[in-house]
Amino acid sequence: MKKLVVYGQPECTDYLRTRDQLNQLGVEFDFVDILEDKEAADRAETLASTKSSPVVVFPDETWIVEPSNEALETMLTEKNILSAH
Protein backbone atom coordinates (compact mmCIF):
# COMPACT_ATOMS: atom_id res chain seq x y z
CA MET A 1 0.00 0.00 0.00
CA LYS A 2 1.25 3.46 -0.83
CA LYS A 3 2.00 5.78 2.05
CA LEU A 4 0.67 9.24 2.61
CA VAL A 5 2.89 12.01 1.31
CA VAL A 6 3.13 15.24 3.27
CA TYR A 7 4.50 18.28 1.43
CA GLY A 8 5.61 20.98 3.80
CA GLN A 9 8.29 23.11 5.37
CA PRO A 10 10.22 21.39 8.17
CA GLU A 11 9.90 24.28 10.64
CA CYS A 12 6.26 25.14 9.85
CA THR A 13 4.08 24.84 12.94
CA ASP A 14 1.18 23.38 10.92
CA TYR A 15 3.49 20.73 9.47
CA LEU A 16 4.93 19.93 12.91
CA ARG A 17 1.43 19.54 14.34
CA THR A 18 0.38 17.30 11.43
CA ARG A 19 3.59 15.24 11.71
CA ASP A 20 3.07 14.77 15.44
CA GLN A 21 -0.54 13.72 14.94
CA LEU A 22 0.34 11.19 12.23
CA ASN A 23 3.12 9.78 14.42
CA GLN A 24 0.80 9.53 17.44
CA LEU A 25 -1.77 7.71 15.31
CA GLY A 26 0.87 5.35 13.93
CA VAL A 27 0.33 6.43 10.32
CA GLU A 28 3.38 6.05 8.08
CA PHE A 29 4.08 8.90 5.68
CA ASP A 30 6.78 10.33 3.49
CA PHE A 31 7.77 13.95 4.05
CA VAL A 32 8.78 16.14 1.12
CA ASP A 33 10.53 19.39 2.01
CA ILE A 34 9.13 22.00 -0.35
CA LEU A 35 11.96 24.38 0.52
CA GLU A 36 14.52 21.91 -0.86
CA ASP A 37 12.56 20.47 -3.79
CA LYS A 38 11.18 23.07 -6.22
CA GLU A 39 9.38 20.46 -8.32
CA ALA A 40 7.63 19.14 -5.21
CA ALA A 41 6.78 22.70 -4.16
CA ASP A 42 5.18 23.28 -7.56
CA ARG A 43 3.18 20.05 -7.26
CA ALA A 44 1.95 20.97 -3.78
CA GLU A 45 0.98 24.44 -4.97
CA THR A 46 -0.87 23.00 -7.98
CA LEU A 47 -2.81 20.57 -5.78
CA ALA A 48 -3.62 23.14 -3.13
CA SER A 49 -4.20 26.08 -5.49
CA THR A 50 -2.21 28.05 -2.94
CA LYS A 51 1.24 28.15 -1.38
CA SER A 52 -0.19 26.95 1.93
CA SER A 53 1.29 23.92 3.60
CA PRO A 54 1.24 21.22 4.67
CA VAL A 55 -0.47 19.41 1.83
CA VAL A 56 -1.31 15.83 2.81
CA VAL A 57 -1.75 13.52 -0.20
CA PHE A 58 -3.50 10.22 0.41
CA PRO A 59 -2.73 6.95 -1.39
CA ASP A 60 -5.78 7.48 -3.65
CA GLU A 61 -4.27 10.85 -4.77
CA THR A 62 -6.85 12.98 -2.93
CA TRP A 63 -5.46 15.64 -0.61
CA ILE A 64 -6.16 18.05 2.17
CA VAL A 65 -4.42 21.38 2.84
CA GLU A 66 -3.52 22.65 6.31
CA PRO A 67 -5.85 20.16 7.96
CA SER A 68 -7.04 20.59 11.52
CA ASN A 69 -6.38 17.55 13.69
CA GLU A 70 -10.07 16.66 13.53
CA ALA A 71 -10.27 17.01 9.74
CA LEU A 72 -7.16 14.89 9.23
CA GLU A 73 -8.38 12.14 11.54
CA THR A 74 -11.75 12.15 9.77
CA MET A 75 -10.08 11.78 6.36
CA LEU A 76 -7.82 9.00 7.64
CA THR A 77 -10.85 7.14 8.96
CA GLU A 78 -12.93 7.69 5.80
CA LYS A 79 -10.08 6.33 3.69
CA ASN A 80 -9.71 3.26 5.93
CA ILE A 81 -6.20 4.27 6.96
CA LEU A 82 -7.37 4.45 10.57
CA SER A 83 -10.00 2.36 12.25
CA ALA A 84 -12.99 4.33 13.53
CA HIS A 85 -12.54 5.19 17.19
C-alpha positions as CSV (number, residue, x, y, z in Angstrom):
1,M,0.0,0.0,0.0
2,K,1.2,3.5,-0.8
3,K,2.0,5.8,2.0
4,L,0.7,9.2,2.6
5,V,2.9,12.0,1.3
6,V,3.1,15.2,3.3
7,Y,4.5,18.3,1.4
8,G,5.6,21.0,3.8
9,Q,8.3,23.1,5.4
10,P,10.2,21.4,8.2
11,E,9.9,24.3,10.6
12,C,6.3,25.1,9.9
13,T,4.1,24.8,12.9
14,D,1.2,23.4,10.9
15,Y,3.5,20.7,9.5
16,L,4.9,19.9,12.9
17,R,1.4,19.5,14.3
18,T,0.4,17.3,11.4
19,R,3.6,15.2,11.7
20,D,3.1,14.8,15.4
21,Q,-0.5,13.7,14.9
22,L,0.3,11.2,12.2
23,N,3.1,9.8,14.4
24,Q,0.8,9.5,17.4
25,L,-1.8,7.7,15.3
26,G,0.9,5.4,13.9
27,V,0.3,6.4,10.3
28,E,3.4,6.1,8.1
29,F,4.1,8.9,5.7
30,D,6.8,10.3,3.5
31,F,7.8,14.0,4.1
32,V,8.8,16.1,1.1
33,D,10.5,19.4,2.0
34,I,9.1,22.0,-0.4
35,L,12.0,24.4,0.5
36,E,14.5,21.9,-0.9
37,D,12.6,20.5,-3.8
38,K,11.2,23.1,-6.2
39,E,9.4,20.5,-8.3
40,A,7.6,19.1,-5.2
41,A,6.8,22.7,-4.2
42,D,5.2,23.3,-7.6
43,R,3.2,20.0,-7.3
44,A,1.9,21.0,-3.8
45,E,1.0,24.4,-5.0
46,T,-0.9,23.0,-8.0
47,L,-2.8,20.6,-5.8
48,A,-3.6,23.1,-3.1
49,S,-4.2,26.1,-5.5
50,T,-2.2,28.1,-2.9
51,K,1.2,28.1,-1.4
52,S,-0.2,26.9,1.9
53,S,1.3,23.9,3.6
54,P,1.2,21.2,4.7
55,V,-0.5,19.4,1.8
56,V,-1.3,15.8,2.8
57,V,-1.7,13.5,-0.2
58,F,-3.5,10.2,0.4
59,P,-2.7,7.0,-1.4
60,D,-5.8,7.5,-3.7
61,E,-4.3,10.8,-4.8
62,T,-6.8,13.0,-2.9
63,W,-5.5,15.6,-0.6
64,I,-6.2,18.1,2.2
65,V,-4.4,21.4,2.8
66,E,-3.5,22.7,6.3
67,P,-5.8,20.2,8.0
68,S,-7.0,20.6,11.5
69,N,-6.4,17.5,13.7
70,E,-10.1,16.7,13.5
71,A,-10.3,17.0,9.7
72,L,-7.2,14.9,9.2
73,E,-8.4,12.1,11.5
74,T,-11.8,12.2,9.8
75,M,-10.1,11.8,6.4
76,L,-7.8,9.0,7.6
77,T,-10.9,7.1,9.0
78,E,-12.9,7.7,5.8
79,K,-10.1,6.3,3.7
80,N,-9.7,3.3,5.9
81,I,-6.2,4.3,7.0
82,L,-7.4,4.5,10.6
83,S,-10.0,2.4,12.2
84,A,-13.0,4.3,13.5
85,H,-12.5,5.2,17.2
